[in-house]
Amino acid sequence: MNTKLSISLALAAALSIPAGFALAADETPVKEKLKTQKKEQAQERIYGSQLMTQQERNEHRAQLRAAKSAEEREQIRKEHHERMKERAKERGVTLPDEPPARGGKMRSGGGMGPGGGMGPGGGMGPGGRNP
């Protein structure tokens, strides 16, 4: 019986070592990767971003941030949309007719669709906790 206990303790110790290293690992690469992904997503949301330089994208974002009202931002977007359509035409590139969706709206493939939640009868229910 003593041998089984020793083996169990040794196994538990061996399994906990990788977890300790993972917790102690530097999180910077993960944070940097998330920042890069966010930047890429923001670039993709700009209509015609593939036809723009990084400086043009930065300037467009700055214009949108500097706008005083939603109407002014919408006007900036409309003008930008027309410029990008012209640029695409000049370069022989096809862009979608509509700019990408804005804001925190759900896009296809994201979130839970119908029946994706717990719904009736889901969860722990009464008596779910042990006293």
Residue pairs with C-beta under 8 A, 6 or more apart in sequence:
42 61
43 49
43 57
44 100
45 100
45 102
46 52
46 57
46 60
46 61
46 80
46 100
47 77
47 80
47 81
47 84
47 95
47 99
47 100
48 80
48 81
48 83
48 84
48 85
48 87
48 88
48 95
49 57
50 93
51 84
51 87
51 88
51 91
51 93
51 95
52 60
52 84
60 76
60 80
63 76
64 73
64 76
64 77
67 73
67 76
77 99
81 99
84 95
85 95
88 94
88 95
101 107
